[in-house]
């Protein structure tokens, strides 16, 4: 008897998840772009205060990303993601109403957690629907970058035209689009159907469980998972630099919010191209070594921001050199992201996909909390340009340690 071959994931399901990907990741870019511009230009806050505000968006995610992933595995990815993405719609209009540091801090904590869990849900959806295939995950990353290319430009332009109200209004409308796209997406892991033997729902079921955390961190015993978790931490720490002193550096260099939005969009546009070819690169080259090289380029380029900007003598030339840096950085980030996702997805079971995304998000959020305040405070004390070199040097040292550990990671079958 001939065994029937799998036809692969449904195109309809893939297209629905791709559509949600366009909106979900871009929500991050919209809100992280606007908060430093709003805090500096409208409220006159320092780099240190801005760094703390940017870091605040990751505070709850650090402790609850694992729990969020476990909830997705337990109650359904789409159902849980809808709840968090819907929360963003309520948070968007509140930003222009607030003018104090602590009020913005609290709102950043809540909205950042909701946006983060929405993006976590998108990653879990594609990991389940694509069954870990790097080709489909790479295409998903490309579609997410369509959103992250368009959204920052629009948000920056609208801030220049109409200030915080118009820009955050756009963010709210974008969140509504995300909810609509997610509503049409499939539920790849629906909860079991109700039966008389099904235990009754209780409040304790949605509370964090120690067993979820121990099971998640136990995944770090898998060398490939441990390597990619730390690699993602280093890689995404560059985003913490970009969303703090990078923005204030660009503002002081005379760049408008629209130009800064274009710089944010450029890295995503180049990343889309890199993501499209990541599956082929993963099959041709060793994925672990590829991750080390691409992460080194990513960290080096963002650390060299003052050197790139210093090559220009006018606002447009400064913008041009920064744009070149963003394009090259985007290419390397685009290549590495699907490979990171794919290596983790094929290193664990199907039932652990939400959990491993929770681990990945926890590591990301740790960097998101630590890096922005550190570089912001370093900028206040030692100077903005010096902060790029100090923090960037620390990340490169951590990457060197990771490269040494990479020698002990078994080769990934691709």
C-alpha positions in Angstrom: 0.0 0.0 0.0 1.5 3.3 -1.0 1.6 5.9 1.7 -0.1 9.1 0.7 2.2 12.1 0.7 1.4 15.3 2.6 0.1 18.1 0.4 1.6 20.7 2.7 -0.2 23.6 4.3 -3.3 25.0 2.8 -2.8 28.0 0.6 -5.9 29.7 2.0 -4.6 29.3 5.6 -1.2 30.6 4.6 -2.6 33.6 2.8 -4.7 34.5 5.9 -1.7 34.3 8.2 0.4 36.3 5.7 -2.3 39.0 5.9 -2.2 39.1 9.7 1.6 39.3 9.5 1.4 42.5 7.4 -0.4 44.2 10.3 0.9 42.5 13.5 4.7 43.3 13.3 4.1 46.8 11.9 2.2 47.7 15.1 5.5 47.4 16.9 7.2 49.8 14.5 4.4 52.4 14.7 4.4 52.6 18.4 8.2 52.4 19.0 8.8 55.1 16.3 6.2 57.5 17.8 7.1 57.3 21.5 10.7 58.7 21.2 9.6 61.4 18.7 6.6 62.3 20.9 8.5 62.3 24.1 11.4 64.4 22.8 9.6 66.8 20.4 6.4 67.4 22.3 7.4 66.8 25.9 11.1 67.6 25.9 12.3 64.4 27.7 15.9 63.4 27.9 17.5 60.3 26.3 17.5 58.5 29.6 13.8 59.1 30.1 13.0 58.1 26.5 15.1 54.9 27.0 13.1 53.9 30.1 9.8 54.6 28.2 11.0 52.4 25.3 12.1 49.7 27.7 8.8 49.8 29.6 7.0 48.3 26.6 8.8 45.0 27.3 8.3 44.9 31.1 5.2 42.7 31.3 6.3 40.7 28.2 9.5 39.6 30.0 7.5 37.8 32.7 4.4 36.8 30.8 5.5 35.9 27.3 6.0 32.3 28.3 2.6 32.3 29.9 1.1 33.9 26.8 2.6 31.1 24.6 1.3 28.5 27.0 -2.2 30.0 26.8 -2.0 29.8 23.0 -1.1 26.1 23.2 -3.9 25.5 25.7 -6.8 27.6 24.5 -6.0 28.3 20.8 -3.5 30.6 19.2 -6.0 32.7 17.3 -8.4 33.2 20.2 -5.7 34.4 22.6 -4.1 36.6 19.9 -7.4 38.3 19.2 -7.8 39.3 22.8 -4.4 41.0 22.9 -4.5 42.6 19.5 -7.9 44.1 20.3 -6.4 45.7 23.4 -4.1 47.8 21.2 -7.2 49.5 19.7 -8.1 50.8 23.2 -4.5 52.0 24.0 -3.8 54.0 20.8 -6.0 57.1 21.4 -4.7 57.5 25.0 -1.2 58.5 24.1 -1.8 62.1 23.0 -3.9 62.6 26.2 -0.9 62.0 28.5 1.9 64.4 29.2 3.7 63.0 32.3 6.5 60.5 32.4 4.8 58.0 34.7 1.4 58.1 32.9 3.2 57.3 29.6 5.2 54.6 31.4 2.1 52.7 32.5 0.5 53.0 29.1 3.8 51.8 27.4 3.7 48.7 29.7 0.2 47.8 28.8 0.2 48.6 25.1 3.7 47.1 24.7 2.6 43.8 26.2 -0.5 43.6 24.0 1.4 44.4 20.8 4.1 41.9 21.8 1.7 39.1 22.4 -0.1 39.9 19.1 3.2 39.4 17.3 4.0 36.3 19.3 0.6 34.9 18.2 1.5 35.7 14.6 4.8 33.8 14.9 3.0 30.8 16.5 0.3 30.8 13.8 2.9 30.6 10.9 5.0 28.0 12.8 2.0 25.8 13.1 0.4 26.4 9.7 3.8 26.1 7.8 4.9 23.2 10.0 8.4 24.7 10.4 9.1 25.0 6.7 11.7 27.8 6.2 10.4 28.6 2.8 6.9 29.5 4.0 8.3 31.2 7.1 10.5 33.3 4.9 7.6 34.4 2.8 5.7 35.2 6.0 8.6 37.4 7.1 8.5 39.1 3.7 4.8 39.9 4.1 5.3 41.3 7.6 7.9 43.7 6.1 5.4 45.0 3.7 3.5 46.4 6.7 6.7 47.5 8.5 7.8 49.3 5.3 4.5 51.2 4.9 3.5 51.9 8.5 6.5 53.9 9.8 6.5 56.2 6.8 2.8 56.9 7.3 3.1 57.4 11.0 6.1 59.7 10.7 4.5 61.8 7.9 1.2 62.1 9.9 3.2 63.3 13.0 4.8 66.0 10.9 1.4 67.0 9.4 -0.9 66.7 12.4 1.2 65.9 15.5 0.5 63.1 18.0 -3.2 62.9 17.5 -3.1 62.1 13.8 -0.1 59.8 14.2 -1.6 57.7 17.0 -5.0 57.8 15.3 -3.3 56.0 12.4 -1.9 53.5 14.8 -5.4 52.8 16.1 -6.8 52.3 12.6 -3.8 49.9 11.8 -4.7 47.9 15.0 -8.3 47.6 13.7 -7.0 46.2 10.4 -4.9 43.7 12.4 -8.0 42.5 14.3 -9.9 42.1 11.0 -7.1 40.1 9.4 -6.8 37.9 12.4 -10.5 37.3 12.5 -10.2 35.7 9.0 -7.2 33.6 9.9 -7.4 29.9 10.8 -7.2 28.4 14.3 -4.4 25.8 13.9 -4.8 24.3 17.4 -8.4 24.6 18.5 -9.2 23.5 22.0 -10.8 20.0 22.3 -14.6 20.0 21.7 -16.8 20.1 24.7 -18.0 16.9 26.2 -19.7 16.0 29.5 -16.2 14.8 30.7 -14.6 18.1 29.8 -13.4 19.9 33.0 -15.3 23.1 33.7 -13.4 26.4 33.0 -12.0 28.1 36.0 -10.1 31.3 36.6 -7.1 29.4 37.7 -6.6 28.0 34.2 -5.6 31.4 32.8 -3.2 32.2 35.7 0.5 31.7 35.2 1.7 28.2 36.1 5.2 27.4 37.4 5.1 24.2 35.3 4.8 26.2 32.1 7.9 28.2 32.9 10.0 25.2 34.0 8.9 23.4 30.8 9.8 26.4 28.7 13.3 27.0 30.2 13.9 23.3 30.0 14.0 23.8 26.2 17.3 25.6 26.7 18.8 22.2 27.2 18.4 21.7 23.5 21.6 23.4 22.1 20.0 24.7 19.0 17.2 26.4 21.0 19.7 27.8 23.5 21.9 29.2 20.7 19.0 30.8 18.8 17.4 32.3 21.9 20.6 34.1 22.8 21.3 35.0 19.1 17.8 36.6 18.9 18.6 38.5 22.1 21.8 40.0 20.6 20.1 40.6 17.2 17.0 42.3 18.6 19.1 44.4 21.0 20.0 46.5 18.0 16.3 47.4 17.7 16.6 48.8 21.2 19.3 51.1 20.0 17.4 52.1 16.9 14.3 53.1 18.9 16.1 55.3 21.4 19.3 57.2 20.7 19.2 56.5 17.0 15.9 58.5 16.8 17.2 61.3 18.9 20.5 61.4 17.0 18.5 61.7 13.7 16.3 64.4 15.2 19.3 66.5 16.3 20.8 66.0 12.9 17.8 67.8 11.4 15.8 64.8 10.1 12.0 65.1 10.3 9.7 62.4 11.6 8.9 61.5 8.0 12.6 60.9 7.2 13.0 58.9 10.4 10.0 56.8 9.3 11.7 56.3 6.0 14.8 55.0 7.8 12.7 52.6 9.8 10.9 51.5 6.6 14.2 51.0 4.7 15.5 48.3 7.0 12.2 46.5 6.7 12.1 46.8 2.9 15.6 45.4 2.6 14.7 42.8 5.2 11.8 41.6 3.0 14.3 40.8 0.2 16.6 39.0 2.6 13.8 37.0 4.1 12.6 35.8 0.6 16.0 34.1 0.1 16.6 32.9 3.6 15.1 29.4 3.0 17.6 28.8 0.1 20.5 30.2 2.1 19.6 27.9 5.1 19.6 24.8 2.8 22.9 25.8 1.2 24.9 27.0 4.2 25.2 25.9 7.8 22.4 27.9 9.6 24.3 28.4 12.8 27.3 29.9 11.1 25.0 32.0 9.0 23.3 33.4 12.1 26.7 34.4 13.7 27.9 36.2 10.5 24.6 38.1 9.9 24.2 39.1 13.5 27.8 40.4 13.5 27.0 42.6 10.5 23.8 43.8 12.1 25.4 44.9 15.4 28.4 46.5 13.7 26.2 48.6 11.4 24.0 50.1 14.0 27.0 50.7 16.3 28.6 52.7 13.4 25.6 55.1 13.1 27.6 58.2 14.2 30.4 57.3 11.7 27.9 56.9 8.9 26.0 60.1 9.8 29.4 62.0 10.2 30.1 61.3 6.5 27.4 63.8 5.5 27.5 67.5 5.6 23.9 68.3 4.9 20.6 66.9 6.2 20.0 65.1 3.0 23.5 63.6 2.8 23.3 62.5 6.4 20.0 60.9 5.6 21.5 59.2 2.6 24.4 57.6 4.5 22.1 56.5 7.3 19.8 55.0 4.6 22.6 53.0 3.1 23.4 51.6 6.6 19.8 50.7 7.2 19.5 48.9 3.8 22.5 46.7 4.5 21.4 46.0 8.0 18.0 45.1 6.8 19.3 42.6 4.4 21.2 40.7 7.1 18.3 40.8 9.5 16.0 39.6 6.8 18.1 36.6 6.2 18.6 35.7 9.9 15.0 36.1 11.1 13.3 33.1 9.3 16.4 31.0 10.0 16.1 31.7 13.7 12.3 30.9 13.6 12.9 27.7 11.5 15.7 26.3 13.6 13.6 26.7 16.7 10.5 25.3 15.1 12.1 22.1 13.8 14.0 21.6 17.1 10.8 21.1 19.2 7.5 19.2 18.8 4.4 20.7 17.3 2.8 20.9 20.7 5.7 23.1 21.9 5.5 25.8 19.2 3.7 28.3 21.3 6.0 27.6 24.2 9.2 28.1 22.2 7.8 31.4 20.8 7.2 32.4 24.4 10.8 31.6 25.2 12.0 33.6 22.2 9.8 36.5 23.1 11.1 36.4 26.7 14.7 36.7 25.5 13.7 39.5 23.2 11.9 41.4 25.9 14.9 41.0 28.2 17.0 42.9 25.7 14.1 45.3 25.1 14.0 46.2 28.8 17.8 46.4 29.4 19.2 48.0 26.2 17.1 51.1 25.8 17.6 52.5 29.4 21.3 51.5 29.3 22.0 53.3 26.1 19.8 56.3 27.0 21.5 56.8 30.4 24.9 56.2 28.7 24.0 58.9 26.3 23.1 61.4 29.1 26.4 60.7 30.9 29.0 60.1 28.2 27.4 61.6 25.0 25.1 60.3 22.4 27.8 59.2 19.9 29.8 57.4 22.6 26.8 55.5 23.7 26.6 53.7 20.3 30.2 52.5 20.6 29.9 51.5 24.3 26.7 49.4 24.0 27.6 48.1 20.5 31.0 46.9 21.8 29.2 45.0 24.6 26.9 43.3 22.2 29.8 42.3 20.0 31.6 40.7 23.0 28.4 38.7 23.8 28.2 37.6 20.1 31.9 36.4 20.3 31.0 34.2 23.3 28.0 32.9 21.4 30.2 32.1 18.4 32.4 30.0 20.7 29.3 28.1 22.0 28.2 27.6 18.4 31.0 25.1 17.9 29.2 22.7 20.3 25.8 23.0 18.6 25.0 19.9 16.5 24.5 20.5 12.8 20.9 21.3 11.9 19.4 19.1 9.2 17.9 21.3 6.5 
